[in-house]
Amino acid sequence: MPEVIIKYKSAKALKALEDFVKAFDMIIEKPTEEKFPANIPIRFAKKPNANALSGIWKDNPITIEELRKKAWGDRL
């Protein structure tokens, strides 16, 4: 179903819009306040160490071309 975002400044304008869309058999869905799923914990390191990642690919050799092909497929 196609969607449209409408921004309004007053509750009166929203009420008028709600009455208007009922005549055309449309619905208005209010957006959820939650931008990120609440059940996924995110932890940040206090002192990040980029060197901790060195050598993670040593047992899985891959070329940049293979990596690019996996990531982009035929879109390149």
CYANA upper distance limits for C-alpha pairs under 8 A (distance plus 0.5 A):
  8 TYR  CA     13 ALA  CA      7.10
  8 TYR  CA     14 LEU  CA      7.29
  9 LYS  CA     13 ALA  CA      7.73
 10 SER  CA     14 LEU  CA      7.20
 11 ALA  CA     15 LYS  CA      6.68
 12 LYS  CA     16 ALA  CA      6.78
 13 ALA  CA     17 LEU  CA      6.68
 14 LEU  CA     18 GLU  CA      6.61
 15 LYS  CA     19 ASP  CA      6.81
 16 ALA  CA     20 PHE  CA      6.69
 17 LEU  CA     21 VAL  CA      6.71
 18 GLU  CA     22 LYS  CA      6.94
 18 GLU  CA     27 ILE  CA      8.48
 18 GLU  CA     28 ILE  CA      7.50
 19 ASP  CA     23 ALA  CA      7.64
 20 PHE  CA     24 PHE  CA      7.84
 21 VAL  CA     25 ASP  CA      6.88
 21 VAL  CA     26 MET  CA      5.75
 21 VAL  CA     27 ILE  CA      7.11
 21 VAL  CA     28 ILE  CA      8.29
 22 LYS  CA     26 MET  CA      6.44
 22 LYS  CA     27 ILE  CA      7.62
 34 GLU  CA     38 ALA  CA      8.13
 50 ALA  CA     54 SER  CA      8.12
 57 TRP  CA     61 PRO  CA      6.80
 62 ILE  CA     66 GLU  CA      6.80
 62 ILE  CA     67 LEU  CA      7.21
 63 THR  CA     67 LEU  CA      6.79
 64 ILE  CA     68 ARG  CA      6.49
 65 GLU  CA     69 LYS  CA      6.58
 66 GLU  CA     70 LYS  CA      6.68
 67 LEU  CA     71 ALA  CA      6.65
 68 ARG  CA     72 TRP  CA      6.33
 68 ARG  CA     73 GLY  CA      8.00
 69 LYS  CA     73 GLY  CA      5.29
 69 LYS  CA     74 ASP  CA      7.85
 72 TRP  CA     76 LEU  CA      6.98
